[in-house]
């Protein structure tokens, strides 16, 4: 009986042992400085373009809301420019990533959890808080965290340096402010709170990565540099991806 069982089971075991694990996707998170790309000579639009060329992604996950992307794509394809208000504020997309679609083969995926009602409520609530004496102590605590964060940033590196902007040290210095922002304001700002907006962003990011699980593709995530640390903490929980550092690409482009 044992021999019969082994004869039946052995082929299956051999087949399973020969099966390869599906290839892991690669993920790179590149911190953006938005309007700073037009003024920072060390991290300008041409540098962004060259970094994207060096990374050579299959997908670029962008800080563009899904409901704003179709209009921006239509404008770029038909007019070679972008007028859509939410996308237009990001030079890295208007001047670098959209134009690069003419020479490179990657897909832009809009993944921002931002909405106009959320943004309007957040701005209104922050104005109210600044004028509300009941919030004075908590607001000062948040302001003090911002000062400590800037001091840590200045001590850790050069805020104009793309190496520093894309480093763990940058994330750690920024976390001083974001921890206070989240602890003090997340609940009252509702969807515009720090954890809450990052959860909304990351939901779209994870959805895109999950859709292409096991394909061995390369994803480039391009958000404001402040989001980088939050995203990386979540991405490191996944066992189906390989997170690649920015340093080799920065070396390739800047050295």
Secondary structure, DSSP 8 states (H G I E B T S, - for coil): -HHHHHHHHHHHHHHHHH----B-EEEEEEEE-GGGGGT-TTS-HHHHHHHHHHH--SEEEEEEEHHHHHHHHHHHHHHSS---HHHHT-HIIIIIIHHHTTTS--EEEEEE---HHHHHHHHHHHHHHHH-GGGHHHHHHHHHHHHHHHHHHHHH--TT-HHHHTSHHHHHHHHHHHHHHHHHHTTTTGGGSHHHHHHHHHHHHHHHHHHTTTB--EEEEEEEGGGHHHHHHHHTT-SSEEE--SHHHHHHHH-
